[in-house]
Amino acid sequence: MSKPICSILHTSDIHLDNEIGYDGDESLAQLGLMHVVDTAIDLDVNLFLLAGDLFDHNRVNEPCLEFASAQLSRLRCPVVMITGNHDCLAEYSIYGSYDPTNAGNHIHFITETEGRVIEFESLGVRVWGKGIVDHHPENKPLEDVPRSDFDGWYIGLAHGYYVARGGDSYSSLITPDEIAGSRLDYLALGHVHVFETMFHGETHAAYPGSPNGAQGIRERTAAHILLDPKTGVSINRVALSGESEKNGALDHPLAP
């Protein structure tokens, strides 16, 4: 399998809650999900990655769940999603009663506690992901990333806190050595609400920021990833700053 060009939109930390409005009265969390889905459609990406915390907690109500499904159903490409620390897979998880894959056959929700690999042969992409069951210092989001034995792109999803050194007391810690050891082409991270890129070993990684303006951030962002066999991995920051920018204007591309 050769490596074709592949375009990806990566988001996380949407934090939908029970504040649901309609017909122009949507909450900031609702607008965030709507805008990031609009951006994926406008950019005509091949793959959509949601790296955890679609929901703000595990007690969201039926209108919130219905809204999430309606937005996920609008996407025209495969979607791979994992849980975060806010919507974790504990015994009380909202995902015990809600199945996002009901939004369409294009939704791939990784619930296995050890993680799972999904292959998209037509895209030349293999995706590994592992969501959070319990958010505590012993949880290692990048523990036991499987080795890839094919010649396509290898992508990962994880939700946790990246630190360059120290930080042993943090929950769901992700380190530079773990990123390098994953041997992924691109690692889609969730948990931090500000756009940030990093590069360790041969692995490019990024936090996309959050599309939810209620998360105490200056700008709402996502990450647009271009995988190109000639130029490698490039990561572009996508501004989601309002209704007038629904088309996902690209802001200062970051090509390592």
Rosetta blueprint (number, residue, H / E / L):
1 M L
2 S L
3 K L
4 P L
5 I L
6 C E
7 S E
8 I E
9 L E
10 H E
11 T E
12 S L
13 D L
14 I L
15 H L
16 L E
17 D L
18 N L
19 E L
20 I L
21 G L
22 Y L
23 D L
24 G L
25 D L
26 E L
27 S L
28 L H
29 A H
30 Q H
31 L H
32 G H
33 L H
34 M H
35 H H
36 V H
37 V H
38 D H
39 T H
40 A H
41 I H
42 D H
43 L H
44 D L
45 V L
46 N L
47 L E
48 F E
49 L E
50 L E
51 A E
52 G L
53 D L
54 L L
55 F E
56 D L
57 H L
58 N L
59 R L
60 V L
61 N L
62 E H
63 P H
64 C H
65 L H
66 E H
67 F H
68 A H
69 S H
70 A H
71 Q H
72 L H
73 S H
74 R L
75 L L
76 R L
77 C L
78 P L
79 V E
80 V E
81 M E
82 I E
83 T L
84 G L
85 N L
86 H L
87 D L
88 C L
89 L L
90 A L
91 E L
92 Y L
93 S L
94 I H
95 Y H
96 G H
97 S L
98 Y L
99 D L
100 P H
101 T H
102 N H
103 A H
104 G L
105 N L
106 H L
107 I E
108 H E
109 F E
110 I L
111 T L
112 E L
113 T L
114 E L
115 G L
116 R E
117 V E
118 I E
119 E E
120 F E
121 E H
122 S H
123 L H
124 G L
125 V E
126 R E
127 V E
128 W E
129 G E
130 K L
131 G L
132 I L
133 V L
134 D L
135 H L
136 H L
137 P L
138 E L
139 N L
140 K L
141 P L
142 L L
143 E L
144 D L
145 V L
146 P L
147 R L
148 S L
149 D L
150 F L
151 D L
152 G L
153 W E
154 Y E
155 I E
156 G E
157 L E
158 A E
159 H E
160 G L
161 Y E
162 Y E
163 V L
164 A L
165 R L
166 G L
167 G L
168 D L
169 S L
170 Y L
171 S L
172 S L
173 L E
174 I E
175 T L
176 P H
177 D H
178 E H
179 I H
180 A H
181 G H
182 S H
183 R L
184 L L
185 D L
186 Y E
187 L E
188 A E
189 L E
190 G E
191 H L
192 V L
193 H L
194 V L
195 F E
196 E E
197 T E
198 M E
199 F E
200 H E
201 G L
202 E L
203 T E
204 H E
205 A E
206 A E
207 Y E
208 P E
209 G L
210 S L
211 P L
212 N L
213 G L
214 A L
215 Q L
216 G L
217 I L
218 R L
219 E L
220 R L
221 T E
222 A E
223 A E
224 H E
225 I E
226 L E
227 L E
228 D E
229 P L
230 K L
231 T L
232 G E
233 V E
234 S E
235 I E
236 N E
237 R E
238 V E
239 A E
240 L L
241 S L
242 G L
243 E H
244 S H
245 E H
246 K L
247 N L
248 G L
249 A L
250 L E
251 D E
252 H E
253 P E
254 L E
255 A L
256 P L
